[in-house]
């Protein structure tokens, strides 16, 4: 891309592990939803149970 363009998705993944990308996506979505897990799960397109599982995996919740 041209200088100043947003990085392409494959460039983002290449810069870190897939888990890092998932973690950042979940954190930013939770922030945008003011911590509302149901709303965040809906925005992410996953079931609440899936979001909870990922939150535990990344140590965001116990």
Number of C-alpha atoms within 10 A of each C-alpha: 7 6 6 6 7 10 12 10 8 8 10 14 15 11 10 10 11 12 13 14 15 14 18 12 13 21 16 14 19 19 12 13 15 11 13 12 16 17 16 23 20 12 14 15 11 12 13 16 11 12 19 17 14 17 17 12 13 15 10 12 10 9
